[in-house]
Amino acid sequence: MKRIYLAVAIGFIALLNGLFSQTLAQDLKSAFPVKGYRETASKINDLVHTRLDVRFDYKKRYLYGEEWVTLKPHFYPTDTLRLDAKGMDIRTIAISKNGKNIPLHFSYDSLSLNIRLDKIYQPAENYTLYIDYTSKPEELKGRRNNEHGLYFINPDGAEKDKPTQIWTLGEPENNSCWFPTIDKPNQKTTQEISMTVPRKYVSLSNGRLESQKNNPDGTRTDTWKMELPHSPYLFMMAVGDFKIIKDSWHGKQVSYYLEPKYAPYAKDNFGVVPEAIDFFSKTLGVDFPWNKYAEVSVRDYVGGAMENTTAAIFGNVSTRRELADSYYNPGIEHELFHQWFGDYVTCESWSNITLNESFADFGELIWLEHKYGKDAADGHLQYGLQNYLDSHDARAKNLVTFYYTNPKDPFGITYSKGGRVLNMLRNYLGDVAFYKGLHLYLTTYAFKNAEVPQLRMALEEASGLDLNWFFNQWYYGAGHPVLDIRYLWDEAAKTQKIFVHQTQDGTAFTLPVAVDVYTGGVKERHRVWLRNHSDTLTFKMPSKPDLVNVDADKILVAEKTDHKTPTELVYQYFHAPLYLDRYEAMDFAEKNTDDLQAQRVLIAALKDPFSGLRRKAIQALNQNKEDIQNINTDLRNAALPLLANIARTDPNTLVQADAINTLSVLKDPAYLELFKQGLNSPSYSVSGSALNAISHIDPTLGFSLAKRFENDNERELTQAIISVYAERGDDTQWPFVYQRYKAAGFQDQVHLTKAFSGMVGRLTRQEAVLQGIGELKQLAIRYKGDGAAPFMIRFLNIIKDQRTGLNDPAGAKVARAAIQQINDAN
């Protein structure tokens, strides 16, 4: 009580003095510390409009900026201002009045500017500051690579095959690395950015391109205006040699910015955007709220993708051949859904980031359901749920947390868990009430900020239901229910009992659950509530059910141990309608391949209508590091003709590739022509699998065929060529193997290391041997923190022994030295 009374007294004194300064707010914070607690940023001053004039020094990797930022006191009169400004040179800070800049006193600690204004400003009084500064993002100390805000890519053109670009990444509080601002999500400001860039380049920013002016020095100044307010972390810039491909939605411009070589694939990568805008607009009852939508693909992006208002940014796009293996990837729709949830209505603090990211994840689910069907959505649902359940760290975190160290910390759990919590809530309320509530939320808080209770109240107003119980356990509580489900049929009483035990620590969850009971080919649905650590459900039935399906909508964010019999699981595969019904039955079948009922499920699953389950069935034939040669003979004989047909004709290339990989271990020449057909597939996965399969049957033929793909290969095909060359190649093939291994992503390098190191061990040319050892050493040191060192050392020891056996003491010595350097590296 003392804290409350004293805070009120101090606030009253401030009112009497006509001044509530940031110093006072900081004093209150330090007087009453709460360990680890991150309070919402106080709003002493509000951003109103931000105007930037920037130019770039490519050689130094600097941004030279001038800023005119207009603010006003939020409620209390003030004569101070604090701005975030990370690692900058600040030359001038002045108040701009009547066309003149009057210098102001300020202090700067390399993170924030504390400015003394020229007078006490009243709440209705706007004022504009002029700031002359230099941003030095690559000289920032103590910040992670994805926290620099502004990035220069190949600015001197030294990397031959990489374009020169500039781009930004603002979330969560990184845009204050390139312009001074109040870098908090609860600020909203209109915006104007003038970028002076080399005339050969294209620029992109938020809002509309108002003007372009050619300058005498070969540069051009582009001015972009954003006339609707949004948060500072959503400001963006991109500069580079982009080709613009234009599209539209209801008269609004939709544009795709890509490197010229990827321009032919613009519609392949982004062509669904107008359809997705239309779907989301109709679903939410709120039309796309901005004047345009652009998507730009850049090199070396460190953030995956980012939903900057009106201008989303992505990493590399794919060619048409690469896209042949891309299914059900809703990343584009994730960023698009943010234009409503995150940009239009923004979380009031990072503690409430679930209002941004969980909705974007939920947007992925409903898009997949709309575009590809419920199986695709449920497969994505299950994948995310498993990611959450596999993370023991995530289990201990709340969706809404006020205790964290880095602003990025609250984000992680909001994706996989948060999206599925929203899907549970949608299921409980029903689509009509749920989307009515979202519509109310969006229209009430348009261009404003919101917290989770405001979402709850909008959904309560729409549905008329109390939702405190739901939000308290799922948003403000950690973990999830762990359910043990058992069944008892009482023949004499004709009663089916279901015993559900919640075995997690702590309080029991309140769970509305659908239970489907199948009897004599008829399904009867029961809606029940679980509220206790132990609940017993009892149903009178005319005869013993064929199946009792608890959580029949497969909607719970939970771990379940469901004690169904094999017969019941088989019945579930063939009669229950959902992806997860079939998935659960296949889990049983995968572990019991000698069981006749399990074999029946697996054979049927090879023809399942959803590709993800066909892949699961194929993988079941190759489980536990065994292969199809070692499984039950009857199952193998039934599966082989189906696998051959899948390898020829399956509409999903990843399923085709899995079938070819499965057949390849047989080394049966009868499949050689089938594998040769696979070489002609547009899919890198299929052609790569086919090349490996041919090499298993006829290594000489595989080696000769590999050369024809040297000029057009990616991913699985690249891995296949390297594997073939590493097995049978020599110094002639080394340049290809070395360059492609170096260029591969780390996970692909891990898969290829055995083949790569085997080739290094038997090369003739000393220079090539040293190159290979050096690359393995660099990878071990670079990824030592990820556990790469022991893995690479194991193969370096093999190389050492191989070089010794080849009477190459120099090569063996270099391998020994590389191992020592890895061990010594920090």
HELIX and SHEET records of a PDB file:
HELIX    1   1 LYS A    2  ASN A   17  1                                  16    
HELIX    2   2 GLN A   22  ALA A   31  1                                  10    
HELIX    3   3 PRO A  137  GLU A  139  5                                   3    
HELIX    4   4 ASN A  145  GLU A  147  5                                   3    
HELIX    5   5 ASN A  175  CYS A  177  5                                   3    
HELIX    6   6 PRO A  232  LEU A  234  5                                   3    
HELIX    7   7 PRO A  260  TYR A  265  5                                   6    
HELIX    8   8 ALA A  266  PHE A  270  1                                   5    
HELIX    9   9 VAL A  273  LEU A  284  1                                  12    
HELIX   10  10 ARG A  320  LEU A  323  1                                   4    
HELIX   11  11 GLY A  331  HIS A  338  1                                   8    
HELIX   12  12 TRP A  350  ASN A  352  5                                   3    
HELIX   13  13 THR A  354  TYR A  372  1                                  19    
HELIX   14  14 LYS A  374  ASP A  390  1                                  17    
HELIX   15  15 HIS A  392  ARG A  395  1                                   4    
HELIX   16  16 ASP A  409  PHE A  411  5                                   3    
HELIX   17  17 ILE A  413  LEU A  429  1                                  17    
HELIX   18  18 ASP A  431  THR A  444  1                                  14    
HELIX   19  19 VAL A  452  SER A  463  1                                  12    
HELIX   20  20 ASN A  468  TRP A  474  1                                   7    
HELIX   21  21 PRO A  566  HIS A  575  1                                  10    
HELIX   22  22 TYR A  579  GLU A  590  1                                  12    
HELIX   23  23 LEU A  596  ALA A  605  1                                  10    
HELIX   24  24 SER A  611  ALA A  620  1                                  10    
HELIX   25  25 ILE A  628  ASN A  630  5                                   3    
HELIX   26  26 THR A  633  THR A  649  1                                  17    
HELIX   27  27 THR A  653  SER A  664  1                                  12    
HELIX   28  28 PRO A  669  TYR A  671  5                                   3    
HELIX   29  29 LEU A  672  GLY A  678  1                                   7    
HELIX   30  30 TYR A  684  ILE A  697  1                                  14    
HELIX   31  31 PRO A  699  ALA A  706  1                                   8    
HELIX   32  32 LYS A  707  PHE A  709  5                                   3    
HELIX   33  33 ARG A  715  ARG A  728  1                                  14    
HELIX   34  34 TRP A  734  ALA A  743  1                                  10    
HELIX   35  35 PHE A  746  ARG A  762  1                                  17    
HELIX   36  36 GLN A  766  ARG A  782  1                                  17    
HELIX   37  37 LYS A  784  ASP A  786  5                                   3    
HELIX   38  38 ALA A  788  GLY A  805  1                                  18    
HELIX   39  39 PRO A  809  ASP A  824  1                                  16    
SHEET    1   A 8 LYS A 100  PRO A 103  0                                        
SHEET    2   A 8 MET A  88  LYS A  97 -1                                        
SHEET    3   A 8 TYR A 127  SER A 135 -1                                        
SHEET    4   A 8 TYR A  62  PRO A  73 -1                                        
SHEET    5   A 8 ASN A  45  ASP A  57 -1                                        
SHEET    6   A 8 THR A 189  PRO A 198  1                                        
SHEET    7   A 8 THR A 219  HIS A 230 -1                                        
SHEET    8   A 8 ARG A 208  ASN A 214 -1                                        
SHEET    1   B 3 THR A  78  ASP A  84  0                                        
SHEET    2   B 3 SER A 112  TYR A 121 -1                                        
SHEET    3   B 3 HIS A 105  TYR A 108 -1                                        
SHEET    1   C 4 LEU A 150  ILE A 153  0                                        
SHEET    2   C 4 GLN A 165  THR A 168 -1                                        
SHEET    3   C 4 MET A 237  GLY A 240 -1                                        
SHEET    4   C 4 VAL A 202  SER A 205 -1                                        
SHEET    1   D 5 LYS A 243  TRP A 249  0                                        
SHEET    2   D 5 LYS A 252  LEU A 258 -1                                        
SHEET    3   D 5 LYS A 292  SER A 297  1                                        
SHEET    4   D 5 ALA A 311  PHE A 314  1                                        
SHEET    5   D 5 ALA A 305  MET A 306 -1                                        
SHEET    1   E 2 VAL A 345  CYS A 347  0                                        
SHEET    2   E 2 LYS A 448  ALA A 450  1                                        
SHEET    1   F 4 SER A 534  LYS A 540  0                                        
SHEET    2   F 4 THR A 495  GLN A 502 -1                                        
SHEET    3   F 4 VAL A 482  ASP A 490 -1                                        
SHEET    4   F 4 GLU A 559  ASP A 562  1                                        
SHEET    1   G 3 VAL A 522  LEU A 530  0                                        
SHEET    2   G 3 LEU A 511  THR A 519 -1                                        
SHEET    3   G 3 LEU A 547  VAL A 550 -1                                        
END                                                                             
